[in-house]
Amino acid sequence: MHKCVFVALAALLLAGPVPAVAQDQSGEGAEQFIPITSYRTGPYAVGGIPFQDGFVDYLKMVNARDGGIEGVRIAWEECETAYKPDRFVECYERLKNRGERGASVFNPLGTPLTYAVIDRLPADKIPLITLGYGRTDASDGRVFPYVFPLMVNYWSQNTAKIRYIAGLEGGFENLDGLKIANVHHDSAYGKETAPVLAKQAERYGFEVQHFPVVHPGIDQKAVWLNVRRYRPDYVILRGWGVMNQTALKEAARVGVPADKIVGVWWSCAEQDTVPAGDAAVGYTCSTFHNNGTDFQLMQDIITYVHDAGDGTGPREAVGTGFYNRGVINAFVTVEAIRTAMGEFGARALSGEEVRWGIENMDLTDADIAAAGATNLVPPIHVSCADHEGGGKVLFVRWTGETFETASDWLEPDRDLVRGMIEESAAKYAAEKGITPRTCES
Amino acid sequence: MFYRETGQYKTTYAADRAIFPIRQDRIGIAILLVVAFVVIPLFANEYWLRSVLTPVLVFSLAAIGLNILTGYTGQLSLGTAAFMAVGAFAAYNLEVRVPEVPFLVSFVVAGLAAAGVGILFGLPSLRIKGFYLAVATLAAQFFIEWLFTHVAWFTNYSTSGVITAPPMTLLGYSFESAASRYLLTLCIVAGMAIMAKNMVRSELGRAWMAVRDMDVAAEAIGINLMATKLTAFAVSSFYCGVAGALWAYVYLGTVEPQAFDVLRSFEILFMVIIGGLGSILGSFLGAAFIVLLPIFIANASGLFGGAFSAETIAHLEFVIFGGLIILFLVVEPLGLARLWQIVKEKLRLWPFPY
């Protein structure tokens, strides 16, 4: 007869999910709802947890310090995606009607996740901010009105790496004849920069060879022996997750010096360098924001959130690469909402209104200084046609204990990238039957 | 008291061979179909239709496919996700290269392409069995994922390697709304489920089961082993291929090769095992269990307010999910379908079991 209990249990579970009550994280009155989709589990949780802690801490700080955005408190709800597109779609559908006026803007935090909802955005009128990842050609705002790959997309970022290498070599003319090894994660993400590298190799006369690393990249002995055999002048590391630390260790083992390795920003965190130990000292990688806590904005987070005992994660994480990236992501989101409130008034905004805010966001040096983020982020100026916003790339070097600044804020080669973006976006528009909007006004 | 077939006489062979020989079952299934086809699209909101019910249906189809191969024919396969990928990419390539083709046709082509690949990777089953065959099908899994990642033609030279499905229109009607997509999936899945049910009751299905139970004996009574095993692979892969196309087109609208990795294969295998090997109903129950349970746990934890941090909830989900799987397998190793059968047997005697 005990089986009956289990039958009842099975029936209960199969009866499916009950819609949960939205948890409001703050008090009474008008609230701006921001949905949060995170991956605190799964293969990439190592990066996802500090990132999300930074994101949430920034929102908590804005609520505690300013009482919200322009007096409108921020409410949020977190949904676990485990970095899976199908889970993200479930989260998206679950959260999109939460809050007073629906979800304001999604930060999917993952390229495949971004792709999964792009087609739904125009119908739902919800914008997407993909900070430093996502669909590169969505930078063309005429074809993708609801998608904002803000700051610097993968292609722009890669051209900045070439500029950095050219700087080390003493000018673009010295790139001629150089050999660059592109060691990349063998996935769609890893291969994405191959076309732009090919184009630049043609222009500047250097040579590129690609070395794919099979996911998850725990064993890379053979790859690095081949890299060694190729004798590259520089190595571009386009890694992800556990692959990064292994790559650095293997590079040291075969004798590729760490200071000749230039990493992408998903290979640019303490989680990648600390486990590699001495092998990582001198390793340089690119970011679109600065690390550390020597900024007023980061100090405010410590004061208003961690000192108040409300920190989401461990205090030591504040200032690390992923944490700061989460903070910057939240910062950009909040500033976009602030821009929109300047137009529509200080009240809870809908997705469509926030979309306007992102598209008209113009963060000058003065704005960034006022936010206490000087040198933490570069100025951003988004427009109807340009959804990337003209961020810059900073190179940082691992000293064994911390990341130190290794370059100025470098400008990507936007002319080259823009042409490729428009070409790719036009192809997408043709495939989907989209008429690109005009951006004259 | 109510669930009793007393007085229901079968006077024709057709009645004797019906899928649901008991009148109460027929009424039950009719109510279920009315609910699924009419009530749900009318009353369910977009969240339910789009992100809960549609994936359950798509996974049910894939689980039926695997159940035909593993549950009915006894050939353990770990390549299910690969066959889904073949279906998704076949449908995509056909639509992109020949835009005139209606998408329903490309779904069929997706199934056929997957069936072809399935036959190819089913060939080792003629020589190897059991766990060794599972390893051989694992080759399909890794090879196909590698192929779609590396041969850019399959993704139409997309720089990111992620394909997005073209819009679905049929006779001028565009399948955009959540309800229309749900109904489309439901029609395809229900139709194919009935076909599968009839297939496993036919000579073909009985041959499959004979091979599963003892292949030497099956051969001795005149069953062609090669043809039987390969048709099982073909039919199973066809179902998986269509499921893959539905996944890419109807559910996500986009797909990357990594979405069909070996974990997805395992997921579908678990659905079949938990739902019940050798049961069409079990495929539905297993898919519903595996898809709904994490969503249920995530939603239920929201009821406790801010008592748990998001991180704790995310990990709690794994703990509860894993625990329940073990619990169900301990209580009823034959799966949810067997539980349902027990319920029905008990119902016949209720309320006077002695």
Interface residues (C-beta under 8 A of the other chain):
Chain A: K3 C4 F6 V7 A10 L13 L14 G16 P17 V18 P19 A20 V21 Q23 Q25 S38 R40 T41 I49 Q52 E77 E78 C79 E80 A82 P85 D86 R87 V89 E90 Y92 E93 R94 N97 T111 P112 Y115 A116 I118 D119 R120 A123 R135 T136 D137 D186 S187 A188 Y189 K191 E192 A194 P195 H215 T312 S424 Y428 E431 K432 G433
Chain B: E46 Y47 R50 S51 V52 P55 V96 T149 N156 T159 S160 G161 V162 T164 P166 P167 E176 Y251 L252 G253 T254 E256 P257 Q258 A259 L285 A288 F289 L292 L293 P294 I295 F296 A298 N299 A300 S301 G302 L303 G305 G306 S309 A310 E311 I313 A314 H315 E317 F318 L324 L327 F328 V331 E332 L336 L339 I342 V343 K346
